[in-house]
Amino acid sequence: MLSALVGLVVIAVVGFVVLTVLLAVFGMVFGLAFGLLGLAITLAVKILPLVLVGWLVVKLVQRGERGSRPRIPASDRRWLDS
């Protein structure tokens, strides 16, 4: 009777350890998955609009610079080419 009781206690302890390890692995997998999902949402909602606005500002500045460049007169161009 005592050996059966010790056997059941050992099986219960081993089962508890296995269950704890399995739950820890599942928790780690879900934590990593939701962590990556949170990172993706942060990138899409907070950082991507800032990058888009910055890119648009750079393009507008480049467009403005193209129109305001001083043109070299033909006589100066001939002098530079010679």
KOLZABA-698599 format. One record per residue: x, y, z of N, C-alpha, C in turn. Coordinates in steps of 0.05 Angstrom, whole numbers, padded with zeros to 5 digits, always signed. Layout:
# residues N
XYZXYZXYZ
...
# end
This chain:
# residues 82
+00016-00024+00000+00000+00000+00000+00017+00025+00000
+00039+00025+00016+00056+00048+00017+00070+00052-00010
+00078+00031-00023+00092+00034-00049+00073+00045-00070
+00047+00037-00069+00028+00048-00087+00024+00078-00083
+00023+00086-00057+00020+00114-00051+00045+00130-00060
+00068+00120-00055+00093+00133-00064+00093+00135-00095
+00085+00114-00108+00083+00114-00137+00064+00135-00148
+00041+00138-00135+00022+00158-00144+00033+00186-00139
+00047+00191-00117+00059+00217-00111+00080+00223-00131
+00097+00204-00138+00118+00209-00158+00105+00215-00185
+00085+00200-00193+00071+00205-00219+00058+00233-00218
+00047+00241-00196+00034+00268-00194+00055+00290-00196
+00078+00286-00183+00099+00306-00184+00110+00308-00213
+00115+00286-00226+00125+00286-00253+00104+00299-00272
+00079+00292-00268+00058+00304-00284+00056+00334-00280
+00059+00343-00255+00058+00371-00249+00082+00386-00263
+00106+00374-00262+00129+00386-00275+00125+00387-00305
+00116+00366-00317+00111+00365-00346+00090+00386-00354
+00068+00387-00339+00048+00407-00344+00058+00436-00341
+00074+00441-00321+00086+00467-00317+00104+00475-00341
+00121+00456-00350+00139+00461-00373+00122+00466-00398
+00102+00451-00403+00085+00455-00427+00071+00482-00426
+00060+00489-00403+00047+00515-00401+00067+00538-00404
+00092+00535-00395+00112+00555-00398+00120+00558-00427
+00122+00536-00442+00128+00537-00470+00106+00550-00486
+00081+00543-00480+00058+00556-00494+00057+00585-00487
+00062+00593-00462+00062+00621-00455+00084+00636-00469
+00107+00624-00472+00129+00637-00486+00122+00641-00516
+00111+00620-00528+00103+00622-00557+00082+00644-00561
+00061+00644-00545+00041+00664-00547+00051+00692-00541
+00068+00694-00521+00080+00720-00514+00097+00731-00537
+00112+00714-00549+00129+00722-00572+00111+00730-00596
+00090+00714-00601+00073+00720-00623+00058+00747-00619
+00047+00751-00595+00033+00777-00590+00053+00800-00588
+00077+00795-00579+00098+00815-00578+00105+00825-00606
+00108+00806-00625+00114+00813-00653+00089+00827-00665
+00066+00819-00658+00042+00832-00668+00040+00861-00657
+00047+00864-00632+00047+00891-00621+00068+00909-00634
+00091+00897-00640+00112+00912-00654+00103+00920-00682
+00090+00902-00696+00079+00909-00723+00058+00930-00722
+00041+00929-00702+00020+00950-00699+00033+00976-00692
+00053+00976-00675+00067+01001-00668+00080+01013-00693
+00093+00997-00709+00106+01007-00733+00085+01018-00752
+00062+01004-00755+00042+01013-00775+00027+01038-00766
+00023+01041-00740+00006+01063-00730+00022+01087-00722
+00046+01084-00711+00060+01107-00700+00084+01115-00718
+00099+01097-00728+00124+01103-00742+00119+01107-00771
+00103+01091-00784+00098+01093-00813+00086+01120-00821
+00067+01132-00807+00058+01159-00814+00080+01180-00813
+00097+01178-00792+00119+01197-00790+00139+01195-00814
+00144+01170-00821+00162+01166-00844+00149+01176-00870
+00124+01171-00873+00109+01181-00897+00109+01211-00898
+00104+01225-00876+00104+01254-00876+00132+01264-00882
+00152+01252-00870+00180+01260-00876+00187+01257-00905
+00179+01235-00917+00184+01230-00945+00170+01251-00963
+00145+01257-00956+00131+01277-00971+00144+01305-00969
+00154+01312-00945+00167+01337-00942+00193+01338-00959
+00208+01317-00959+00232+01316-00975+00226+01319-01004
+00205+01305-01014+00198+01307-01042+00189+01336-01049
+00174+01349-01031+00165+01376-01036+00189+01396-01037
+00208+01391-01019+00232+01408-01019+00248+01404-01044
+00251+01379-01052+00265+01374-01077+00251+01386-01101
+00225+01385-01102+00210+01397-01124+00214+01427-01124
+00214+01440-01100+00218+01468-01099+00246+01477-01107
+00266+01460-01101+00293+01467-01109+00297+01465-01139
+00283+01447-01152+00286+01444-01181+00278+01470-01195
+00256+01482-01186+00246+01505-01199+00262+01531-01194
+00277+01532-01172+00290+01556-01164+00320+01557-01171
+00329+01537-01187+00357+01537-01194+00363+01559-01215
+00384+01574-01211+00391+01595-01230+00400+01582-01257
+00390+01593-01278+00398+01582-01304+00423+01597-01314
+00441+01583-01326+00465+01596-01337+00460+01607-01365
+00465+01632-01369+00461+01642-01396+00479+01628-01417
+00470+01630-01442+00484+01616-01464+00513+01625-01466
+00518+01651-01463+00545+01661-01465+00564+01650-01443
+00553+01648-01419+00569+01636-01397+00574+01607-01402
+00554+01593-01412+00556+01564-01418+00578+01559-01439
+00579+01576-01460+00599+01574-01481+00627+01578-01469
+00629+01598-01451+00654+01604-01438+00663+01580-01420
+00644+01568-01406+00651+01545-01389+00659+01521-01405
+00646+01517-01428+00652+01494-01445+00679+01496-01459
+00689+01521-01463+00714+01524-01478+00738+01519-01461
# end
